[in-house]
Amino acid sequence: MKVVWSSRAQRRLRQIYTYIAEDQPEHAKRMVNRLTQRSQQLRTQPHLGRVVPEYAREDIRELIEGSYRILYQLKTERINVLTVIGGSQLLPDTAESLES
């Protein structure tokens, strides 16, 4: 199955990199690599992540990597990475706002 990163998820990955790189550029590279590599596990194990408790929808799931949550949506022929957020950040009220 193909893993596709949404523009929101790509933007968040760049923001995470920029924030960490201010003090630790090498750590920033490693973290971005860990996040992207973790998402690639979904190619063969799409149900690897748990259902996001805030949304309770079977198609919206998450993987935890370090202190980050990788939110993704299961589609018929692909997996859409919706966003990456810090574990202490609040999610939008509805999953639909992540899908746009």
C-alpha positions in Angstrom: 0.0 0.0 0.0 1.2 3.5 -0.8 1.8 6.1 2.0 1.1 9.7 0.9 1.9 12.7 3.1 -0.6 15.5 2.9 0.6 19.0 2.4 -0.4 19.7 6.0 1.8 16.8 7.2 4.7 17.9 5.1 4.4 21.4 6.4 4.3 20.2 10.0 7.4 18.0 9.4 9.3 21.1 8.2 8.1 23.0 11.2 9.3 20.3 13.6 12.7 20.2 11.8 13.1 24.0 12.0 12.2 24.1 15.6 14.6 21.4 16.7 17.3 22.5 14.3 17.6 25.9 16.1 19.5 24.2 18.9 20.3 20.7 17.6 20.5 20.4 13.8 21.7 16.8 13.8 18.9 15.8 16.2 16.4 17.5 13.9 17.6 15.4 10.9 17.4 12.2 13.0 13.9 13.0 14.2 12.5 13.8 10.8 14.1 10.5 9.5 12.5 8.6 12.4 9.1 10.1 11.7 9.2 9.4 8.0 10.6 5.9 8.4 8.0 5.1 11.0 5.2 6.1 8.6 6.7 3.7 6.0 5.9 0.8 8.2 2.3 1.4 7.3 2.9 0.2 3.7 2.8 -3.4 5.0 1.0 -3.0 8.3 -1.7 -0.3 7.7 -3.5 -1.2 11.0 -0.3 -0.9 13.0 -1.5 2.3 14.7 -4.3 2.6 17.2 -7.6 4.4 16.6 -7.2 8.1 17.6 -9.1 8.3 20.9 -10.3 11.8 20.3 -12.1 10.8 17.1 -13.0 7.1 17.7 -13.1 6.4 13.9 -11.6 3.2 12.5 -10.2 5.0 9.5 -8.3 7.6 11.5 -5.3 6.1 13.3 -2.0 7.1 14.9 1.5 6.0 15.4 3.6 7.3 18.2 7.2 8.1 17.6 9.1 9.7 20.4 7.0 12.6 21.7 5.1 12.9 18.4 1.8 11.5 17.0 1.6 10.6 13.3 -2.1 10.8 12.4 -3.1 8.9 9.3 -6.2 7.9 7.4 -6.8 4.5 5.9 -8.1 4.7 2.3 -8.9 1.8 0.0 -5.7 2.0 -2.0 -3.4 4.2 0.1 -2.7 5.6 3.5 -2.9 9.4 3.9 -0.6 10.9 6.6 -2.8 13.7 7.8 -0.5 15.5 10.3 2.2 15.1 12.8 1.8 16.8 16.2 3.5 16.9 19.6 2.0 14.6 22.1 0.8 17.5 24.3 -0.8 19.4 21.5 -4.6 19.4 21.2 -6.2 18.1 18.0 -8.9 19.9 16.1 -12.4 19.2 17.3 -13.2 17.1 14.2 -11.2 14.7 12.1 -12.7 16.3 9.0 -10.7 19.4 9.5 -7.5 17.3 9.2 -8.7 15.7 6.0 -9.0 19.0 4.1 
